[in-house]
């Protein structure tokens, strides 16, 4: 995307398809949504793109282009017109009428093909015609330099979890399995209180420090087990974390000991009106552990689907007895 800028304040008229985490489609709000399907939201844009770009809950954003006339119309007054600079494109294998599309882009619009550095990636639209994926609206633009480990939380999944946590501006937020800091990065625009992260993996904490530093995010990071948090009791408003699934990290047997101990600590540090949002594929184990943890109750869960995984987000709150004990 070298040399291309997306003019976020330029008024445009177009229809886009946003791909997202399956199970989180309803969280995309504040846009003119005209349709939802598994892992995708279709919306109309009639105005600047800034609100859409700040949504942060989608993976890709693609303009719907039913035919050549739609491409030219978008280049004149739609999303494609907001691309400033020498536009490079890619046409994915299997795209229908690829030669006619190539001729249109090169001869009519003066664009150049560059499969390795594109601003627009054209793919087939299952509904017919093409989808033009806009590079400057890809999720990676919100996380341009992110050091990761194989088990790191997907950035858009982290964004989903933060929305489900209902993070407030004055909240203190803790991630006791913070890994490389993705959830803390996602929380930063919403939580102006303390951001606290810990993990027993020293390498992960090193990467988290680097990621947060590059993003200008201040957080309190430490190496330590989630079973013994260095956090005072009743001081945390939100706990948001991606628990070890027992696949890439740990095992089901490890989790049988880890989950109850970690939940006991979460119950201890949460304020009476606090909330915990936990992600795992070891679902039955977590439910059983919550049922045996004094002071916590499960209030809802949500199945997510992404990258072949089907974890569940569990939302926990302190029990009424504990709330009344304030």
Secondary structure as GFF3:
##gff-version 3
##sequence-region A 1 326
A	DSSP	beta_strand	5	6	.	.	.	ID=ss1
A	DSSP	beta_strand	12	19	.	.	.	ID=ss2
A	DSSP	three_ten_helix	25	27	.	.	.	ID=ss3
A	DSSP	beta_strand	32	37	.	.	.	ID=ss4
A	DSSP	beta_strand	40	47	.	.	.	ID=ss5
A	DSSP	alpha_helix	50	53	.	.	.	ID=ss6
A	DSSP	beta_strand	60	65	.	.	.	ID=ss7
A	DSSP	alpha_helix	68	77	.	.	.	ID=ss8
A	DSSP	three_ten_helix	79	82	.	.	.	ID=ss9
A	DSSP	beta_strand	83	84	.	.	.	ID=ss10
A	DSSP	beta_strand	88	91	.	.	.	ID=ss11
A	DSSP	alpha_helix	98	103	.	.	.	ID=ss12
A	DSSP	pi_helix	104	108	.	.	.	ID=ss13
A	DSSP	beta_strand	112	113	.	.	.	ID=ss14
A	DSSP	beta_strand	120	124	.	.	.	ID=ss15
A	DSSP	beta_strand	130	134	.	.	.	ID=ss16
A	DSSP	three_ten_helix	135	137	.	.	.	ID=ss17
A	DSSP	three_ten_helix	139	142	.	.	.	ID=ss18
A	DSSP	alpha_helix	155	165	.	.	.	ID=ss19
A	DSSP	beta_strand	173	175	.	.	.	ID=ss20
A	DSSP	alpha_helix	182	187	.	.	.	ID=ss21
A	DSSP	beta_strand	195	199	.	.	.	ID=ss22
A	DSSP	alpha_helix	202	214	.	.	.	ID=ss23
A	DSSP	beta_strand	220	223	.	.	.	ID=ss24
A	DSSP	beta_strand	236	242	.	.	.	ID=ss25
A	DSSP	alpha_helix	252	269	.	.	.	ID=ss26
A	DSSP	beta_strand	270	280	.	.	.	ID=ss27
A	DSSP	alpha_helix	283	291	.	.	.	ID=ss28
A	DSSP	beta_strand	296	303	.	.	.	ID=ss29
A	DSSP	beta_strand	312	318	.	.	.	ID=ss30
A	DSSP	alpha_helix	320	324	.	.	.	ID=ss31
###
